[in-house]
Amino acid sequence: MSTLTISIIVAFVLGYALIAMESLTKINKAAVALLMFVFCWVLYMVDPSPFVQLMHPEFKGIGDQLVTFANKLITEHLGDTATTLFFLMGAMTIVEIVDQNGGFNWVKDVMRSKSKRSLLWKIAFMTFFLSAILDNLTTSIVMIMILRKLVQDHKDRMIYASLVIIAANSGGAFSPIGDVTTIMLWNAGMITAGGVISEIFIPSLISMIIPAFVLQFLLKGKLGGDMLETDHSGDTELLEFNGSQRKIIFAIGVGGLCFVPVFHYFTDLPPFVGILLVLGILWTITEIFYRSLHRSKGASEDFSKRVSNLLSRIDMSTILFFLGILMAVACLEEVGVLHELGGGLNSFFQGNHYAVTGVIGVLSSIVDNVPLVAGSMGMYPVQATGDMAVDGIFWQLLAYCAGVGGSILIIGSAAGVVVMGLEKITFGWYMKKISWIAFLGYLCGILSYWVIRTFIFTTPL
């Protein structure tokens, strides 16, 4: 391993440590992530030649051609990262529009509960099944918006929000459209929809139920009797739009979010394009509604919660944190660290796929699971029979471990990062209070999968 490679790893580890100690240093994690991203790539550009030769042996250029190629790699990774960022921004804006128009009030009424523990189980199951239909990122945003209406105490809401992360990642793991990694494996033909649903559903459910069972003991007593009366979010918009208009906004917003996986399936366009389509339609519809309001109330009337104004509510620090983390991990991928790590795991555990995928799942809580899964797909070709066959043990476990393992640390998944930003949960608090609980559920899920494949589904369906 070269000195430059070691330097890049050290820069990443130091940045990661500062993010973990945000509550002590009082330095915003987004600032650290951006510095980590820049330092890693600056070190890469000191001498990109060995890295390009290692990861892109087909390229034979030198000098300026090499620099141009290296910059092209950075741009390509930035493009991949931007698809996640635009998806996040679009989803957050859509949910905010629906929320400001009272769209989630009915969910609040359905989930109304005096018992904190009863509410916890309702949140857990709704998040779990919703994330199998939507992606876990969008589901997390929706559920946090609902939690803000139901729970006023921030300490209690942090516990509920932590369960949202766990349930969203678990729910996305058993669905072919519920997580980016399952979509990757499904599109590549390594798993089938029927196979992953039938054999990963139980492990995913267990990985959610075990943490929920433990977390309920952190909640005691009843919710405040005035929790609903103190919530006035959306009141202004409820007075501006009539009932039919609010229903249309809700139907387009929530229905559009559910439509995104379908749009992706039929067009083969990235999911963020579908999100932007829904946002564009919703924005246009609300502008038409406001146009009629201007006619009735006068052109001078100022509506502060139009979409153009709601865009200022997007948490840019979370967006920039995402940018820094994903681009720093991309640098690790380009220097070959992730590839070598996967190969080393396979050799160390002598082909024990439960151990290999289990460790990959734990690693996915530290670095982004997308390059880990992508690296695994490149290292291990599909075989006709055995654990590496379509719906084989390795690929199904990879789908489960990469998705559920991201819950072990709060920055290990898109759901965790966005909840971290929305609810201001620190890395240290989550690691101290929640990580061991998520890890327990993760292990129990793997154990249940072993039982299923050993005694029930001895061959893929």
N, C-alpha and C positions, 0 to 999 in steps of 0.2 A: 504494500500500500504506500503510495507516494506521500511526500510531505504536504503537497497541496490538498490531496484527498483528506488527510488527517486534519489539516487546518479548516477545511470546509465542515467536517464533522464536529470539530471543536466549536466553531461559530454557531452551528445549529444547536448543539447541546447547551452552550452558554445562553443563547437566546431562549431556548426552551425553559431553562432553569429560571431566568428572569420572569418569564410569563407565569411560571408556577409560583413565584414569590411576589406576585403583584400586590397582594395585601400587605406585604412588608415593605417593599420598595416604593409603593404608591406611584409607580410609573405605569401608565396605561399600556395594556398588553398589545394594543394595535401599534403603538410606537415601536415597541420592541420587535414585533413581528415584521414590520417594515424594514427595520435595521438589519434583522436577521436575513431577510430576503436579499437585500442589497449586498451585504458583506459576503454571503455565500456565492453570489454570482460574480462579484468583483474578484474573488479568489479564483473562481473558475476561469475567468478571462485572463488571468496572469499567464497561463499557458494551457489553452484549450486543446492543443494537439493530442496529448495522450488520451484524453477523455473522448474526443471525437473518434479516434482510432479504435478505442475499446467498444463504444456503444454504436458507432456508425462506420463499420469497416469498409462499406462500399464507397465512402467519400475519400477521394485521393488528392484533394486540393491542398495548397500551401499558401502561406503569406496572407495577403488580403482576402483571398478566397476562403481561407480557414476562418478568419474573423467574421466575414459575411455569413458563412454557414453557422457559426456559433451564435451570432445575433439572430439568425433565422430560427434557431432552436428556441431561444428565449422568447421570441415573438409567438412561436407555435404554442409553447406552454402558457404564455399569457392569454392566448386565444382560448385554450381549454379552460383556464381559470375563469376567464370572463364569462363563459357560458354559465358557470355556477353563480357568479356574482349577479349577472342580469336575472337569472332565475330567482335568486333570493330577493333582489330589489322588487321585481315584478310581483312575486307572491306576497311580500310584506305590504306593498301598496294596495293590492286587491283586498287583502284581509282588512286593512285599515279602512278602506272605502266601505266595505260591507259593515264593519263594526260601527263606524260613525253614523251609519244609517239604521242602527238598531237590528242588524241582520242576525246577530247571535243571541238576541234576547230570548228567543224561543228555546235555544239550547240551555241557556241559563235557567229557565223555568223547569225544563225537563230534569236537569241535574240538581235542582234545588234539594238541599239536605241539611238537616240540623246537626247531624253527626259528622265530625271531621273524617272518621274512618270510612263511613259509608260513601262520602264524596270521593275519597281516595280510590275506592274500587270502581266507582263510576268513571272517574277520570282515566284509570288504568285501562279498562276494557274499551272505552270509546276511542282512546288514542291508539290502542293496539290494532283494532279493526279498521279505523279510519286510515292509518298509515299504510295498510295493505292496498287501499284503493288510491289514495293520494300518495305522494312521496313523503318520507319521514320529515323532510324539511318543512314543507307546507303544513303538514299536520301539526308540527310543533308550534308554528306561528299561530295557527288557529286556536290550539288548546291554551296557549299562554294568554291570548286575548280573552278567552272564556274564563280562565282562572282569575284574571284581574277583576272580573265582574263578580266572582263568587267569594273570593278570599281577600280580605283587607289586610290581614297580618302578614307582613313580608317574610317573617321567619317561617311561618307555616307554608306560605306560597313557595318558598325555596324547596321545601320537601316535595310538595306536589309537582313542581317544575322538574325536579330531579327524576321523579317517576315518569313524567312525560318523555324525557330523554330516553329512558330505558324502554318504555312501552313502544315508543315510535320506532326505535331501532329494531326491537324484537318483531314488531308487526311488519316492518319492511322486509325482514329477512326471509319470510316464507312465501312472499309474493313475487312473481317474476317482474312486476312493475313497481314494487314498493321501495326499492333502493337502487342506487346507481350501479352497485356491484352485481346485483341479481339481474339487472337489465343487460349488463355487459356479458355475463355468463349465458343468459338466455339467448341473446342475439347471436352469440358465437356458437350456439348449438351444443353447449356443454351440459346444460340442464334443460329439462322440459317443464312447461307450466304445470302439468299434472304431477310430475315426479316431485318437484320442489314443494308444491302445496301439500301433497299427501304425506310426505315424509319429514318435512321440516316444520310443519304447523305445530305439532306437539312439542318439540324441543323449544321452538320460539315462544309458545304459550307458557311453558314452564319457566323460561328465562325471564318472563315478565311477572308471573305469579309469585315466585319465590321472593324477589325484591319487594313486591307490593306487600306481601305478608309481613316481612321484617319492618318495612317503613311505617306500617300502620301503628306500631308501638311507639313511634316518635310523635304521634299525634294523639292528644288527649282532650276530652271535653267536647263541647258543642261549638258550632260556629256562631258568631255574634248574631243576635236577633235582628239587628238593623243592617245586615250586610247588603241586602237588596235595596233597601231604602236609601242607603248612602251612595249608591251607584247612579251617577247622572250622565254617564258617557252616552253620547248619541242623542240626548234630549233635544239639542238645538236642531239637529237634522230631522228629528221626528216631527218637529213643528213646520219644517220647510217643505218636506215631501209628503204627499198623501200616502195612504196605505198601499194602493196599487203600485205606485212608483217604488216604494221600499221593497215590495215583493219582487218586482222586476230586477232591482239591483241585487237582491239576495240570490235570485235564481241565476242571473248571469255570473255573479262572482263565484259562488260555491259550485254551481253547475259547470262553470268554465274550468275551475280547478280540477274537477273530476274528469273533464274532457281532455285535459292535457296529455295523459298517457295514450288516449285513443288517437289524438292528433299525431303524436310521435310515432305510433304504430303504423298509421296509414301513409304518412308523408316521409318518414325516415329523417325528418328534420330534428335537430336537438330540442329537448324539452323546453328550453328557455324561449324558443320561438313561439311555442304554444302559449306560454305564460304572457308574452308580450302581445299576442293576438287577443287574448282575453282582456288584458289591461286596456288595449286600444279600444275594444268594443265597449267595455264598461265606462271608460273615460268619455267616449262619444255620447253614450246614452245619458250620462249625468249632465253633460254640457247641454244636451237638448232639453232636459228637465229644467236646468237653471235658466235656459233661454226663455222658457215659458214663465218662470218665476220673475224674471226681469220685466217681462211684459206686464205682469199683474202688480208687481211691487215698485216698479220704476227702475230705469237703467242705472241709477246711482246706488242702488242697493248693493252692499258688499257682502258676499258670502265667503266667509273665511275658511270654510272647509271644502272648497272645491278641490278637485284632484290636484290641480297645479299648486295649491297651498299644502295639501297633505303630503306632497313629495318631500317637503322640508322636515317631516317627522321621521323619515328613514334614518335609522341609526348608522351613520357613515363609519363610526369607529368599528362596528362589527364587520362592515363590508371591507374596510381596509385591513382588519385583522385576518379575515379570510384570504385576502390577496397576499399578505405577507406569508402566512403559513403554507398555502398551497404552492407558492412560487419557491419557497425555501425547500420544500419537499421535492419539487421538480428538479432542483439542482442536485439533491441527493440521488435522484433517479438518473440524471445525466452523467454523474461520475461513477455510476455502476455499483453504488453501495447497496441499493435495494436488491439488485440482481444477485450480487454475491451473497447477500444475507439469505435469500431464498434457497440458493444452491447449497450453502453451508448447513442450513436447517435440515435439508433432505439427507445430506450425508451424515450429519450428527445423529439423527434419529433413525438412521438406517431404513428409510422408507416407511416408518410408522406414520400413516397419514392422519391419524387422530392427533398425534403429538405435533406434527408439522403444521397442520391447519390450526390447531389450538394455539400454538405460539404465534402464528400469523395473525390470529384474532387479537391476541394481547398486543402485538406490535401495531395493529390498526388503531389502538387507543392512543398511540404516540404519534404516528405519522398517518397521513391520509390513506384510507383503505383502497382508493381507486388505483394508485400506482402499485400497491402491493398485489392486488388482484390481477392487474394488467401484467405485472412481472411474472406472477404464477402461471397465468395463461400462456405466456411466452416460453416459460421454462418446461412446462409439462404438457406435451401434446396429447390430444384425445386418442385413446386406444379403442380397439374393437371390443375388448372384454376387460373385466377386472375393475379395480378401484378407479382407474382413469377413464373408463368408458363413459358414455353419455349417461347422466344421472348416477354415476358411480359415487362411491363414498367420498372420494377426494373433492369432487366438484360441489356436491351438496353440502359437505362440511365447510368448504371454503365460503359458500354463500352464507351459511349460518354464522360462522366465526367472524368473517370480515364485517358483517352487519352488526351482530350483537356485541362483539368485542369492542366496538367503538364506544360503548356505554361505560367502560371501565374508567376512563378519564373523560373529563368534560369537553376537552378539545379533540377527542377522538372521532367525532362525527359532526356532520353538518348540523344535525339537530342540537347537539350539545353546544356548538359554537353560537348558534343563534339564540338559544335559551340563555346562555351565559351573558350575552349582550343585552337581551331584553330584560332579564331579571337581576342583572348585576351580581351574579353568583361568582365567587372567586374560585380560582383553581384549587387553592389550598383547602377551602371549606368542603368542596365536593370530594376531593381526594380523601380527606379525613373522615367524612360522614357517609359518603355514598359509594365510593369505589369498591370497597370490600363486599358490599351488598350486591352490586352489579356483577362482580366477579363470581360470587357464589351462584347467582342465577345462571351465569354463563357456563360454569362447570356442570351444573345440574342439567342444563340443556344438552350438553355434549354427552353426558352419561345416558340420558333418555334416548338420544339418537343411537347410541351403541346398542341399547336394549332393543330398539325398533329394528335395526338392521341385522342384529344377531338372531333374534327370536321371532320377528314378525315378517318384515319385508326382507328376506334373505337375498332376494334379487330385485333389481329396479322394476317398478311397475311398467 
